[in-house]
């Protein structure tokens, strides 16, 4: 049976889809045109310089015990190699069987409005809204919530299959089910390029912690932060989001949704320093923050490995700020604000020092130069293979295949470089230093 808010959600989704499509059209008009494959005829480049790899990964429902479940909100992805791709998600969602025939499901009557057709643009649901967790705290307390407000586990969602490892053929070769109950909102996943042991870091923003695992997932090596206890000091986070590594093995975490700072650790995971203050951009009618060291929603961090500069996504203020490796402000990239954004899900820098962001408003993956000028962008909203909806995680393997995890669409997709693609428009490979 549908949840009570289902019909309202359908109408809201229809409005959102129309708005995003219109905004994406405006963004495309304002962008300089440049072909990702020079000389290609009749190609509108819905995937830019890539081709989507079909049926990758194989659906979760094809694995034993998950026949009725598919991928939930895709939070993060990291390619150790083409045969070992780590993917994290917020549990699993029920498989929705599409209706037979063309035109989707016709919904009429007093419940909504006559002549309404759903799905819109092929979108059955917003996976990030359908996936747990629910409220951070139990009502009236500072105790971690139990997610019962997000639906019924085993019916509306299944809190399982949170950490998967996938090979080049799309087979799920590992499922770290032993850690599912420890997690609550896994947000991003990494391996340090300077760690020969290839330990796996997973940031969980609702647990206020970063969990460090052995490469095979059998051992929890370390917990950084204090699970279920938030704070803003050397041993506590408050909803951390993303990580990045510097050339000496030190690393940074954007902390985050509630805290408004960047925290630096050394290669041994020991606290070094932190910077950032809470901005004034909060509440209805608040103005964007203009001061360089004040943040609202720190939702992404990246390192230029040549200069060691740190790029910080100040999502709440529509800007990217650049600091030196210890937090001294260098420069500001202020983003042009349209009717609905932008709303950057991450900031990412590849081994070629190309800067990448994903805009949740236009639903496009965009390449910027290091001063913030747009180089190229591509994407498209929908349910078709290769469409982008809420991309939240990005990684590349040694063969330059691109992987994008999406909270809106759900799941993760793999893209291979098109033949003849201009390499300047491809996401560069990862840095591999201590391992291959």
Rosetta blueprint (number, residue, H / E / L):
1 X L
2 X L
3 X L
4 X L
5 X L
6 X H
7 X H
8 X H
9 X H
10 X H
11 X H
12 X H
13 X H
14 X H
15 X H
16 X H
17 X H
18 X H
19 X H
20 X H
21 X H
22 X H
23 X H
24 X H
25 X H
26 X H
27 X H
28 X H
29 X H
30 X L
31 X L
32 X L
33 X L
34 X L
35 X L
36 X L
37 X L
38 X L
39 X L
40 X L
41 X L
42 X L
43 X L
44 X L
45 X L
46 X L
47 X L
48 X L
49 X L
50 X E
51 X E
52 X E
53 X L
54 X L
55 X L
56 X L
57 X L
58 X L
59 X L
60 X H
61 X H
62 X H
63 X L
64 X L
65 X L
66 X L
67 X L
68 X L
69 X E
70 X E
71 X E
72 X L
73 X L
74 X E
75 X E
76 X E
77 X E
78 X E
79 X E
80 X E
81 X E
82 X L
83 X L
84 X E
85 X E
86 X E
87 X E
88 X E
89 X E
90 X L
91 X L
92 X E
93 X E
94 X E
95 X L
96 X L
97 X L
98 X L
99 X L
100 X L
101 X L
102 X L
103 X L
104 X L
105 X E
106 X E
107 X E
108 X L
109 X L
110 X L
111 X L
112 X L
113 X L
114 X L
115 X L
116 X E
117 X E
118 X E
119 X L
120 X E
121 X L
122 X L
123 X E
124 X L
125 X L
126 X L
127 X H
128 X H
129 X H
130 X H
131 X L
132 X L
133 X L
134 X L
135 X L
136 X L
137 X E
138 X L
139 X L
140 X L
141 X L
142 X L
143 X L
144 X E
145 X L
146 X L
147 X L
148 X H
149 X H
150 X H
151 X L
152 X L
153 X E
154 X L
155 X L
156 X L
157 X E
158 X E
159 X L
160 X L
161 X L
162 X L
163 X E
164 X E
165 X E
166 X E
167 X L
168 X L
169 X L
170 X L
171 X L
172 X E
173 X E
174 X E
175 X E
176 X L
177 X H
178 X H
179 X H
180 X H
181 X H
182 X H
183 X L
184 X L
185 X L
186 X E
187 X E
188 X E
189 X E
190 X E
191 X E
192 X L
193 X L
194 X L
195 X L
196 X L
197 X L
198 X L
199 X L
200 X E
201 X E
202 X E
203 X E
204 X E
205 X L
206 X L
207 X L
208 X L
209 X E
210 X E
211 X E
212 X E
213 X E
214 X L
215 X L
216 X L
217 X L
218 X L
219 X L
220 X E
221 X E
222 X E
223 X E
224 X E
225 X E
226 X L
227 X L
228 X L
229 X L
230 X L
231 X L
232 X L
233 X E
234 X L
235 X L
236 X E
237 X L
238 X L
239 X L
240 X E
241 X E
242 X E
243 X E
244 X E
245 X E
246 X L
247 X L
248 X L
249 X L
250 X L
251 X E
252 X E
253 X E
254 X E
255 X E
256 X L
257 X L
258 X L
259 X L
260 X L
261 X E
262 X E
263 X E
264 X E
265 X E
266 X L
267 X L
268 X L
269 X L
270 X L
271 X E
272 X E
273 X E
274 X E
275 X E
276 X L
277 X E
278 X E
279 X L
280 X L
281 X L
282 X L
283 X L
284 X L
285 X L
286 X L
287 X L
288 X L
289 X L
290 X L
291 X L
292 X L
293 X L
294 X E
295 X E
296 X L
297 X L
298 X E
299 X E
300 X E
301 X E
302 X E
303 X E
304 X E
305 X L
306 X L
307 X L
308 X L
309 X E
310 X E
311 X E
312 X E
313 X E
314 X E
315 X H
316 X H
317 X H
318 X L
319 X E
320 X E
321 X E
322 X E
323 X E
324 X L
325 X L
326 X L
327 X L
328 X L
329 X E
330 X E
331 X E
332 X E
333 X E
334 X E
335 X L
336 X L
337 X L
338 X E
339 X L
340 X L
341 X E
342 X L
343 X L
344 X E
345 X E
346 X E
347 X E
348 X E
349 X E
350 X L
351 X L
352 X L
353 X L
354 X L
355 X E
356 X E
357 X E
358 X E
359 X E
360 X L
361 X L
362 X L
363 X L
364 X E
365 X E
366 X E
367 X E
368 X E
369 X L
370 X L
371 X L
372 X L
373 X L
374 X E
375 X E
376 X E
377 X E
378 X E
379 X L
380 X L
381 X L
382 X L
383 X L
384 X L
385 X L
386 X L
387 X L
388 X L
389 X L
390 X L
391 X E
392 X E
393 X E
394 X E
395 X E
396 X E
397 X L
398 X L
399 X L
400 X L
401 X L
402 X E
403 X E
404 X E
405 X E
406 X E
407 X L
408 X L
409 X L
410 X L
411 X L
412 X E
413 X E
414 X E
415 X E
416 X E
417 X E
418 X L
419 X L
420 X L
421 X L
422 X L
423 X H
424 X H
425 X H
426 X L
427 X L
428 X L
429 X L
430 X L
431 X L
432 X L
433 X L
434 X L
435 X L
436 X L
